[in-house]
Amino acid sequence: MTGKAARGAEGLIRADLRGIEPYEPIVPLEVLSKRCGIPVEKLIKLDGNENPYGCSPRVKRALAKYAFYHIYPDPLHRQIMKPLEKYAGVGQEHIVAGSGSDELIDLILRLFLEPGDKVINCPPTFGMYPFSTAVCGGRTVTVPRNAKYEVDVGGVKAVIDSRTKVIFIASPNNPTGNATPQKDILKLVETGIIVVMDEAYYEFCGETVVPLVPEYPNLIVLRSFSKWAGLGGLRVGYGIFPSDVAELIRRIKIPYNVNIAAMIAVKESLADKAYLQEKVKAIIAERKRLSDELRKQGLLNPLPSQSNFILCRVVEGDARKIKEWLDKRGIFVRYFAKPRLNNMLRISVGKPEHTDALIGALAKYKGGRDGR
Ligand SMILES: *Cc1c(COP(=O)(O)O)cnc(C)c1O
């Protein structure tokens, strides 16, 4: 056997993809259930920033009734463009839908990157930006956020050179929960580099730069139906682009990128906006209660959040041990073994009963520690 054959496909693929780090995905409910021996319906999943109330009941009814699943979906997404235009408040020439905003991150990088071009990433943040940059042949340039997790605008501007093509900023940021002020965003936009503002959590915060998109040739905003509308499993998001960029994104996307179930779900969700916004309100109210309860308890120190999750610093003990303690009791939170997130946990905001169960389990953990 030759060396190449011995290494299998590794030896045949693009050299820059050898040893690429996989994106760390969430674990499915069935697997979690098996691991802890608790039935799926009893699990408390606070690790994926998903909507604990699920999707609008209108979505389920419409999907059950639909008769044409055997027909390919419309590549131009015509049935959702008007509702999206109305919801986002910009003309549909600026809008392109994708299979989650994840797909749009990939399409943006495919459109703008030549091999070796640079993408600026401001961690701690969403893992898809460096992942998709690597898959698209780009290089990630890291400009860490400061101690308060604010974007280091001066630092970003200082590293820009002729190979820099895209800057990604999530606002509110995942996993830190804070939003970036508009004046900072404008300073980045003034550099002329493509600035992608990821507003996956917009509905929990209320701040947006969407109205600015038509005024700038290099500002892009990404939105998602996964978090506020409870459609994570159906994979649908949208981007708001300068109209010429929107046209180019449409040209390079695969035709059937948004499936028919996802399009029906978007249409029904936007027709049931008041219902969904009420659930968003409930989550925002619960965010405050969860934060207050955690602070009172004193085991975890919750950071302020404008999102549907709370990043917490562990005051006493070890974040990984607390995560494992909760795992065994069927309560799942997110633990990161990463710089600037040392000994921290990210907890998605659930229903009031989920908060109660979490606080109860943490009290037992704390009692065990204090008793030792
Ligand atoms: C969850 C999340 C997304 C993913 O959105 P999809 O529409 O489900 O692909 C994008 N950006 C950030 C910051 C997120 O946390």
PDBQT file of the ligand as one rigid body, heavy atoms in Angstrom, charges set to zero:
ROOT
HETATM    1  C1  LIG A 401     -28.376  29.333  17.549  1.00  0.00    +0.000 C 
HETATM    2  C2  LIG A 401     -27.588  30.330  16.819  1.00  0.00    +0.000 A 
HETATM    3  C3  LIG A 401     -27.634  30.409  15.428  1.00  0.00    +0.000 A 
HETATM    4  C4  LIG A 401     -28.223  29.288  14.625  1.00  0.00    +0.000 C 
HETATM    5  O1  LIG A 401     -29.338  29.591  14.015  1.00  0.00    +0.000 OA
HETATM    6  P1  LIG A 401     -30.029  28.550  13.020  1.00  0.00    +0.000 P 
HETATM    7  O2  LIG A 401     -30.986  29.449  12.350  1.00  0.00    +0.000 OA
HETATM    8  O3  LIG A 401     -30.653  27.505  13.871  1.00  0.00    +0.000 OA
HETATM    9  O4  LIG A 401     -28.987  27.998  12.105  1.00  0.00    +0.000 OA
HETATM   10  C5  LIG A 401     -26.942  31.420  14.787  1.00  0.00    +0.000 A 
HETATM   11  N1  LIG A 401     -26.210  32.292  15.493  1.00  0.00    +0.000 NA
HETATM   12  C6  LIG A 401     -26.121  32.239  16.820  1.00  0.00    +0.000 A 
HETATM   13  C7  LIG A 401     -25.302  33.230  17.548  1.00  0.00    +0.000 C 
HETATM   14  C8  LIG A 401     -26.792  31.251  17.528  1.00  0.00    +0.000 A 
HETATM   15  O5  LIG A 401     -26.648  31.142  18.847  1.00  0.00    +0.000 OA
ENDROOT
TORSDOF 0
